[in-house]
Amino acid sequence: MSPRVWIVAVLLPFAVAAVCAPGAAQTAGNCHQETVGNNWWAAVTDCTQAITQNSGDDGAYVDRCYDYINLGNFTAALADCGQAITLNSANEGAYVSRCYVYSHLGQMAWEQASSASLYNSAVADCSKAIGLNPNNEGAYLTRCDLYINLRNYTAAVADCTKAITLNGNNKDAYLGRGLAYEGLDNNAAANADFQEVLKIDPSNQAAQTELSRAPTPDRNH
């Protein structure tokens, strides 16, 4: 079967402590608060000022990366997350955010080879985030989605199962695992997961659509 592209990244701004002078600390704090408040343009302005005051503030780079993602400027987001990682190779949020950027660029790529390369870059960043924090539910879920696009359905099942272990009410993890089971031609397991999605969210259209496509005994005989 052909994989259905389904990328749902769980992306939240990360609070990252940085050593700053008092004035720079205030600006960095404003940067993060504007980011958390979804005030993307104001956040970019504050984060840029914070970076000007302290070029080593990896947290400000991550916040601005997140802001640029939400503004659709993925080139700038990629550069900022890369700089944050250069400054602090243990910055979990930078890896998660860059993973999302790579996954989005993979979706947008016209050539399959380019998509696969970008998806693999995203997998590497999600894996790094998981290495830094084995309980990062969002990273497991995003990597599950990436594996589906790469047709590595066994790995996708494992990652979505881990996300479910961390949060039994994660409807996206059940949906992702159901799609991965479909890729493995395990329709019974897939349908069971789609049913779990509907227990959590009875109006979930994606799960309803998948179940409507599911083979039934009448269709098989």
C-alpha positions as CSV (number, residue, x, y, z in Angstrom):
1,M,0.0,0.0,0.0
2,S,1.1,3.6,-0.5
3,P,1.7,5.5,2.8
4,R,-0.7,8.3,3.6
5,V,1.3,11.4,4.5
6,W,0.4,12.2,8.1
7,I,2.7,14.6,9.9
8,V,1.4,15.9,13.2
9,A,4.3,17.3,15.2
10,V,3.9,18.1,18.8
11,L,5.8,21.3,19.2
12,L,5.9,23.5,22.2
13,P,8.3,26.3,23.1
14,F,11.0,25.1,25.5
15,A,12.3,27.1,28.5
16,V,16.1,27.1,28.3
17,A,18.2,28.7,31.0
18,A,21.0,31.0,29.7
19,V,23.6,33.0,31.6
20,C,22.9,36.6,30.8
21,A,23.6,40.1,32.1
22,P,20.6,41.6,34.0
23,G,19.4,43.7,31.0
24,A,19.9,40.8,28.6
25,A,18.1,38.5,31.0
26,Q,15.1,40.7,31.0
27,T,15.0,40.9,27.2
28,A,15.4,37.1,26.9
29,G,12.5,36.7,29.4
30,N,10.4,39.0,27.2
31,C,11.4,36.9,24.2
32,H,10.2,33.7,25.8
33,Q,7.0,35.2,27.2
34,E,6.0,36.5,23.8
35,T,6.8,33.1,22.3
36,V,4.7,31.3,24.8
37,G,1.9,33.8,24.3
38,N,1.9,33.1,20.5
39,N,2.9,36.7,19.7
40,W,5.2,35.7,16.9
41,W,6.2,39.0,15.5
42,A,6.8,40.6,18.8
43,A,8.7,37.6,19.9
44,V,11.0,37.8,16.9
45,T,11.8,41.4,17.8
46,D,12.5,40.6,21.4
47,C,14.5,37.5,20.6
48,T,16.6,39.3,18.1
49,Q,17.3,42.0,20.7
50,A,18.2,39.3,23.2
51,I,20.6,37.7,20.8
52,T,22.2,41.1,20.0
53,Q,22.7,41.6,23.7
54,N,24.0,38.0,24.3
55,S,25.0,36.1,21.2
56,G,25.5,33.0,23.3
57,D,21.9,32.7,24.4
58,D,20.9,29.4,22.9
59,G,17.4,29.7,24.4
60,A,16.7,32.9,22.5
61,Y,17.7,31.2,19.3
62,V,15.3,28.3,20.0
63,D,12.5,30.6,20.8
64,R,13.1,32.6,17.6
65,C,13.3,29.3,15.7
66,Y,9.8,28.4,17.1
67,D,8.5,31.8,16.2
68,Y,9.8,31.6,12.6
69,I,8.2,28.1,12.3
70,N,4.8,29.6,13.2
71,L,5.4,32.5,10.8
72,G,6.2,30.0,8.0
73,N,9.9,31.1,7.6
74,F,11.4,27.7,7.7
75,T,14.8,28.8,6.3
76,A,15.3,31.2,9.2
77,A,14.0,28.6,11.7
78,L,16.5,26.0,10.4
79,A,19.3,28.5,10.8
80,D,18.3,29.5,14.4
81,C,17.9,25.9,15.6
82,G,21.2,25.0,14.1
83,Q,22.9,27.9,15.9
84,A,21.2,26.9,19.2
85,I,22.6,23.4,18.8
86,T,26.1,24.8,17.9
87,L,26.0,26.8,21.2
88,N,24.5,23.9,23.3
89,S,24.6,20.4,21.9
90,A,22.3,19.3,24.8
91,N,19.5,21.7,23.9
92,E,16.5,19.3,23.6
93,G,14.1,21.9,22.3
94,A,16.4,22.9,19.5
95,Y,16.5,19.3,18.2
96,V,12.7,18.9,18.5
97,S,12.1,22.2,16.7
98,R,14.6,21.4,13.9
99,C,13.1,17.9,13.6
100,Y,9.8,19.6,12.8
101,V,11.4,21.9,10.3
102,Y,13.0,19.0,8.4
103,S,9.7,17.1,8.5
104,H,7.8,20.1,7.0
105,L,10.5,20.6,4.3
106,G,10.3,16.9,3.5
107,Q,6.6,17.2,2.9
108,M,7.1,20.2,0.6
109,A,9.9,18.6,-1.4
110,W,8.9,17.6,-4.9
111,E,11.4,14.8,-5.4
112,Q,11.0,11.6,-3.4
113,A,14.8,11.3,-2.8
114,S,14.9,14.8,-1.4
115,S,11.9,14.1,0.9
116,A,13.5,10.9,2.2
117,S,16.8,12.8,2.9
118,L,14.9,15.5,4.9
119,Y,12.8,12.9,6.7
120,N,16.0,11.1,7.7
121,S,17.5,14.3,9.0
122,A,14.3,14.9,11.0
123,V,14.5,11.3,12.4
124,A,18.1,12.0,13.5
125,D,17.1,15.1,15.4
126,C,14.1,13.5,17.1
127,S,16.4,10.6,18.1
128,K,18.8,13.1,19.6
129,A,16.0,14.7,21.6
130,I,14.9,11.3,22.8
131,G,18.4,10.5,23.8
132,L,18.4,13.7,25.9
133,N,15.0,13.0,27.3
134,P,13.6,9.4,27.0
135,N,10.2,10.7,28.2
136,N,9.7,13.2,25.3
137,E,6.3,12.1,24.2
138,G,6.2,14.5,21.3
139,A,9.5,13.4,19.9
140,Y,8.3,9.8,19.8
141,L,5.1,10.8,18.1
142,T,6.8,12.9,15.5
143,R,9.4,10.2,14.8
144,C,6.5,7.7,14.4
145,D,5.0,10.0,11.7
146,L,8.3,10.3,10.0
147,Y,8.8,6.5,10.0
148,I,5.4,6.1,8.4
149,N,6.5,8.4,5.5
150,L,9.7,6.4,5.2
151,R,7.6,3.2,5.2
152,N,9.4,1.9,8.2
153,Y,6.1,0.7,9.7
154,T,7.7,-1.5,12.4
155,A,9.7,1.3,13.8
156,A,6.6,3.6,13.6
157,V,4.5,1.1,15.7
158,A,7.3,1.0,18.3
159,D,7.5,4.8,18.6
160,C,3.7,5.4,18.8
161,T,3.4,2.6,21.3
162,K,6.0,4.4,23.5
163,A,4.1,7.6,23.1
164,I,0.9,5.8,24.3
165,T,2.9,4.3,27.2
166,L,3.8,7.9,28.2
167,N,0.2,9.2,27.7
168,G,-2.6,6.7,27.3
169,N,-4.9,9.5,26.1
170,N,-2.8,10.5,23.2
171,K,-5.2,10.1,20.3
172,D,-2.6,11.1,17.7
173,A,-0.4,8.2,18.9
174,Y,-3.2,5.7,18.5
175,L,-4.0,7.2,15.1
176,G,-0.4,7.0,14.0
177,R,0.0,3.4,15.2
178,G,-3.2,2.5,13.4
179,L,-1.7,3.9,10.2
180,A,1.5,2.0,10.8
181,Y,-0.4,-1.2,11.4
182,E,-2.2,-0.6,8.1
183,G,1.2,-0.4,6.4
184,L,2.0,-3.8,7.9
185,D,-1.4,-5.1,6.6
186,N,-2.5,-5.8,10.2
187,N,-6.0,-4.5,9.7
188,A,-7.4,-5.9,13.0
189,A,-4.8,-4.0,15.0
190,A,-5.2,-0.9,12.9
191,N,-9.0,-0.9,13.4
192,A,-8.6,-1.4,17.2
193,D,-6.4,1.7,17.4
194,F,-8.8,3.7,15.3
195,Q,-11.5,2.7,17.7
196,E,-9.4,3.9,20.6
197,V,-9.1,7.2,18.9
198,L,-12.9,7.5,18.8
199,K,-13.1,6.6,22.5
200,I,-11.0,9.6,23.2
201,D,-12.4,11.9,20.5
202,P,-15.7,10.5,19.1
203,S,-15.8,13.1,16.3
204,N,-12.3,12.4,15.1
205,Q,-12.7,12.6,11.3
206,A,-9.4,10.9,10.5
207,A,-10.2,7.8,12.5
208,Q,-13.7,7.7,11.1
209,T,-12.3,7.9,7.6
210,E,-9.8,5.0,8.2
211,L,-12.5,2.8,9.7
212,S,-14.8,3.5,6.7
213,R,-12.0,2.2,4.4
214,A,-11.4,-0.9,6.5
215,P,-12.0,-4.3,5.0
216,T,-15.0,-6.2,6.4
217,P,-15.8,-9.9,6.3
218,D,-18.6,-9.2,3.7
219,R,-16.1,-7.5,1.4
220,N,-13.6,-10.3,1.6
221,H,-16.1,-13.1,0.7
